Amino acid sequence: MKNLIIILFLCISALGFSQKNLSKLLKKHNTESVPYISVEKLLNEKDEVIILDSREKNEFETSHLKNAICVGYDFFNLDSIQEKLPEKDSKIVVYCSLGIRSEDIAEKLKKAGYSNVYNLYGGIFEWKNNDLEVLNAQETPTDSIHTFSKIWSKWLKKGIKVYE
């Protein structure tokens, strides 16, 4: 029993440490100019929001959230987004691998007049780390997650890591 309590304590500590490190990473790279939305909150509101994936097409085809629209990062085109999303007060959640690139895209949306934009905290990694479903290019569930690079892949705790 004592060993079970110690193991449980270590697991909880590791999860807390991991979250703390993710927080530090996001603070280092983000300005927090766009409010975060948690995985849990998005899950509860998923049917009421527009979800934009700010990763590149090859990342999106490997893994993405259901009903997400791939808008890319390097070649993000605000004009094409405005055609698809004419309602500037629609609730929009932008995500990427961890929430860094998505903040940049969300900032562009805010500057274009979109007023209800959020950044998914921890991105698709946090989504998958919470055992939630992601889809591949054929829109079927997959455990493969595009992790952008080997360095960033350390933040994905569950699933199969894919990177070029």
C-alpha positions in Angstrom: 0.0 0.0 0.0 2.8 2.4 0.9 4.5 1.7 -2.5 1.2 2.4 -4.3 0.8 5.8 -2.5 4.4 6.7 -3.4 3.9 5.8 -7.1 0.6 7.7 -7.2 2.3 10.8 -5.6 5.1 10.6 -8.2 2.7 10.4 -11.1 0.7 13.4 -9.9 3.9 15.3 -9.3 5.1 14.6 -12.8 1.8 15.8 -14.3 2.0 19.0 -12.3 5.6 19.5 -13.2 4.8 18.9 -16.9 2.0 21.5 -16.8 4.3 23.9 -15.0 7.0 23.4 -17.7 4.4 23.9 -20.5 3.3 27.1 -18.8 6.9 28.3 -18.7 7.4 27.4 -22.4 4.3 29.3 -23.4 5.2 32.3 -21.4 8.6 32.4 -23.0 7.2 32.3 -26.6 3.8 34.0 -26.2 2.6 37.5 -25.2 -0.8 36.2 -24.1 -2.4 38.8 -26.2 -5.1 36.2 -27.1 -6.9 34.5 -24.2 -6.3 30.8 -23.8 -9.1 28.3 -23.8 -8.5 25.0 -22.1 -9.0 21.6 -23.7 -11.8 20.9 -21.2 -13.6 24.1 -22.0 -13.3 23.6 -25.7 -14.5 20.0 -25.4 -17.7 21.4 -23.7 -18.2 24.1 -26.3 -16.9 22.3 -29.4 -20.2 22.4 -31.3 -20.5 26.1 -30.8 -17.1 27.2 -32.1 -15.1 27.4 -35.3 -11.8 25.6 -35.0 -8.8 26.7 -37.0 -5.7 24.7 -37.3 -2.7 27.0 -37.8 -0.2 24.2 -38.6 1.0 23.4 -42.1 -1.0 21.1 -44.4 1.3 18.0 -43.9 0.8 18.4 -40.1 -3.0 18.7 -40.5 -3.2 15.6 -42.8 -1.3 13.5 -40.2 -3.6 14.7 -37.3 -6.2 17.3 -36.6 -9.2 18.0 -34.4 -12.6 17.1 -35.8 -14.2 19.8 -38.0 -11.0 21.9 -37.9 -10.2 24.1 -40.9 -6.6 24.1 -41.9 -5.5 27.7 -42.3 -1.7 27.1 -42.2 1.0 29.3 -40.8 3.7 30.1 -43.3 1.2 30.9 -46.0 -1.8 32.0 -43.9 -4.1 34.1 -46.1 -6.4 36.4 -44.2 -8.5 37.2 -47.3 -9.5 33.6 -47.7 -10.4 33.3 -44.0 -12.6 36.4 -44.2 -14.5 34.8 -47.1 -15.1 31.7 -45.1 -15.9 33.5 -41.8 -17.8 36.6 -42.6 -19.3 36.9 -39.0 -16.6 38.8 -37.0 -18.2 37.9 -33.7 -18.1 34.1 -34.2 -16.3 32.2 -31.5 -13.1 31.0 -33.0 -10.5 28.7 -31.4 -7.1 28.6 -33.1 -4.6 25.7 -32.3 -1.2 24.4 -33.4 1.1 21.9 -31.8 1.4 23.7 -28.5 -0.1 27.1 -28.8 2.7 29.2 -30.1 2.0 29.6 -33.8 -1.7 29.7 -33.1 -1.2 32.9 -31.0 0.3 34.6 -34.1 -2.6 33.6 -36.3 -5.1 34.5 -33.6 -3.5 38.0 -33.3 -3.9 38.5 -37.1 -7.6 37.6 -36.8 -8.1 40.0 -33.9 -6.4 42.8 -35.9 -8.8 42.0 -38.8 -11.7 42.7 -36.5 -12.6 39.2 -35.2 -13.6 39.8 -31.6 -14.1 36.4 -30.1 -10.8 34.6 -30.7 -9.1 32.1 -28.4 -5.8 30.1 -28.4 -6.0 26.5 -27.4 -3.7 26.0 -24.4 -1.2 23.3 -25.2 -2.6 22.8 -28.7 -3.2 19.4 -30.3 -0.5 17.9 -28.0 -2.6 18.8 -24.9 -5.7 17.5 -26.7 -4.1 14.1 -27.3 -2.4 14.1 -23.9 -6.0 14.2 -22.5 -6.9 11.0 -24.6 -9.1 12.9 -26.9 -9.7 11.9 -30.5 -7.8 13.3 -33.5 -8.4 12.5 -37.1 -6.1 11.9 -40.1 -6.5 13.0 -43.7 -9.2 10.3 -44.3 -11.1 11.7 -41.3 -10.6 8.5 -39.3 -9.3 8.4 -35.8 -5.5 8.1 -35.4 -3.0 7.9 -32.7 -0.3 9.5 -35.0 0.3 13.1 -34.1 2.5 15.4 -36.2 5.0 16.8 -33.6 6.6 19.4 -35.9 10.1 18.4 -34.9 12.0 16.0 -32.7 12.7 18.8 -30.2 9.0 19.7 -29.8 7.9 16.1 -29.7 8.9 15.8 -26.0 5.7 17.7 -25.1 3.5 14.9 -26.6 3.0 12.3 -23.9 0.4 10.1 -25.6 0.2 8.9 -29.2 2.6 8.1 -32.0 5.1 10.9 -32.7 5.4 11.8 -36.4 7.8 14.4 -37.7 10.1 14.9 -40.8 
